[in-house]
Amino acid sequence: MGHAGTDPNVFKDVVLFAKAIGMLALPVLKEQPGYILNSLLVPLLSAATNLLVNEVADVETIDKTWIKATGAPVGPFGILDVIGITTAYNVNVIAAEKTQDALKIKTVKYLKEHFIDKNKLGVATGEGFYKYPNPAYENPDFLK
């Protein structure tokens, strides 16, 4: 990503150089909070936690739905376990404080009671939404 002072030719050259050395160039044309990946990922993870907290479906059903529908290797809760539940908790705390949204407040409480307080922080602690090193979604029968 360049900025207002970046020469467009330099930006173009950097993209071409990245491609020339075998990298996947992902030109970001304008600064965006979260850039591209997090701009896509945060709403997905938020939707998944909303479904869980509102008791629409359980963790495995939500993940199975995502995996089966998209062909992704893991679902949103598997992703959250990799990212770390502390990060998800902190993002939701900030959103809850800023917006006073009842669902965000409920999500913060849920994550704190079920995960943060129990030190179930994801892959780093060996347990989050799944247990590690053998999470349920790696089981060949998971999608059955």
C-alpha positions as CSV (number, residue, x, y, z in Angstrom):
1,M,0.0,0.0,0.0
2,G,1.3,3.4,-0.9
3,H,0.2,6.7,0.5
4,A,-0.5,10.2,-0.9
5,G,3.2,10.9,-1.3
6,T,4.0,7.6,-3.1
7,D,5.0,7.9,-6.7
8,P,2.5,5.7,-8.7
9,N,5.4,4.3,-10.7
10,V,7.2,3.2,-7.5
11,F,4.0,1.5,-6.3
12,K,3.7,-0.3,-9.7
13,D,7.4,-1.3,-9.6
14,V,7.0,-2.8,-6.1
15,V,4.0,-4.8,-7.2
16,L,5.9,-6.0,-10.3
17,F,9.0,-6.8,-8.1
18,A,6.9,-8.9,-5.7
19,K,5.5,-10.9,-8.6
20,A,8.9,-11.3,-10.1
21,I,10.3,-13.0,-7.0
22,G,7.3,-15.3,-6.7
23,M,5.2,-13.5,-4.2
24,L,1.5,-13.0,-4.5
25,A,1.1,-9.2,-4.9
26,L,-2.0,-7.9,-3.3
27,P,-2.0,-4.2,-4.1
28,V,-4.0,-2.1,-1.6
29,L,-5.0,1.0,-3.5
30,K,-6.3,3.0,-0.5
31,E,-5.7,2.7,3.3
32,Q,-8.5,0.9,5.0
33,P,-8.7,0.0,8.7
34,G,-8.0,-3.7,8.8
35,Y,-6.8,-3.6,5.2
36,I,-8.3,-6.4,3.1
37,L,-8.1,-9.6,5.2
38,N,-9.5,-8.2,8.4
39,S,-12.1,-6.2,6.6
40,L,-13.4,-9.6,5.3
41,L,-12.7,-11.7,8.4
42,V,-14.0,-9.6,11.2
43,P,-17.6,-9.6,10.0
44,L,-17.5,-13.4,9.4
45,L,-16.2,-14.0,13.0
46,S,-18.7,-11.5,14.4
47,A,-21.6,-13.3,12.5
48,A,-20.4,-16.6,13.9
49,T,-20.3,-15.4,17.5
50,N,-23.7,-13.7,17.1
51,L,-25.2,-17.0,16.0
52,L,-23.6,-18.8,19.0
53,V,-24.5,-16.2,21.6
54,N,-28.0,-15.9,20.3
55,E,-28.3,-19.7,20.6
56,V,-29.1,-20.1,16.9
57,A,-26.6,-23.0,16.5
58,D,-23.7,-24.5,18.3
59,V,-20.0,-24.1,17.5
60,E,-19.7,-27.4,15.5
61,T,-22.8,-26.7,13.4
62,I,-21.7,-23.2,12.6
63,D,-18.2,-24.4,11.6
64,K,-19.6,-27.4,9.6
65,T,-21.9,-25.1,7.7
66,W,-19.0,-22.8,6.8
67,I,-16.7,-25.6,5.8
68,K,-19.3,-27.5,3.8
69,A,-20.6,-24.4,2.0
70,T,-17.3,-22.8,1.1
71,G,-14.8,-25.7,1.0
72,A,-12.7,-23.9,3.6
73,P,-10.4,-26.1,5.7
74,V,-11.7,-24.7,9.0
75,G,-14.7,-22.7,10.3
76,P,-14.9,-19.4,12.0
77,F,-14.4,-20.9,15.5
78,G,-11.4,-22.8,14.3
79,I,-10.1,-19.5,13.0
80,L,-10.8,-17.8,16.3
81,D,-8.9,-20.5,18.2
82,V,-5.9,-19.8,16.0
83,I,-6.2,-16.0,16.3
84,G,-6.7,-16.3,20.0
85,I,-9.9,-15.8,22.0
86,T,-8.3,-13.0,23.9
87,T,-8.0,-11.0,20.6
88,A,-11.7,-11.7,19.8
89,Y,-12.6,-10.7,23.4
90,N,-10.7,-7.4,23.2
91,V,-12.2,-6.5,19.8
92,N,-15.7,-7.1,21.2
93,V,-14.9,-5.1,24.4
94,I,-13.9,-2.1,22.3
95,A,-17.0,-2.5,20.1
96,A,-19.3,-2.9,23.1
97,E,-17.9,0.2,24.8
98,K,-18.1,2.3,21.7
99,T,-21.6,1.3,20.6
100,Q,-23.3,0.0,23.7
101,D,-24.8,-2.6,21.4
102,A,-26.6,-5.2,23.5
103,L,-25.4,-8.1,21.4
104,K,-21.7,-7.0,21.7
105,I,-22.1,-6.7,25.5
106,K,-23.7,-10.2,25.6
107,T,-20.8,-11.5,23.5
108,V,-18.2,-9.9,25.8
109,K,-19.9,-11.5,28.8
110,Y,-20.1,-14.9,27.0
111,L,-16.4,-14.9,25.9
112,K,-15.3,-13.9,29.4
113,E,-17.3,-16.4,31.3
114,H,-16.8,-19.4,29.0
115,F,-13.2,-18.8,27.8
116,I,-11.2,-15.9,29.3
117,D,-11.9,-16.8,32.9
118,K,-11.2,-20.5,32.2
119,N,-8.0,-19.8,30.4
120,K,-9.4,-21.5,27.3
121,L,-7.8,-19.1,24.9
122,G,-7.4,-21.2,21.8
123,V,-4.6,-23.1,20.2
124,A,-2.0,-21.3,22.4
125,T,-3.5,-22.8,25.6
126,G,-4.5,-26.2,24.1
127,E,-8.2,-25.4,24.3
128,G,-10.7,-22.8,23.1
129,F,-13.7,-23.6,21.1
130,Y,-12.0,-26.9,20.4
131,K,-9.3,-29.0,22.2
132,Y,-5.8,-29.1,20.7
133,P,-3.7,-30.6,19.2
134,N,-6.6,-32.7,17.7
135,P,-9.5,-30.4,17.2
136,A,-12.9,-31.9,16.2
137,Y,-12.8,-30.3,12.7
138,E,-9.7,-32.4,11.8
139,N,-11.7,-35.5,12.5
140,P,-12.7,-37.2,9.2
141,D,-16.2,-37.7,10.6
142,F,-16.7,-34.1,11.5
143,L,-18.7,-33.3,8.4
144,K,-20.9,-36.4,8.7
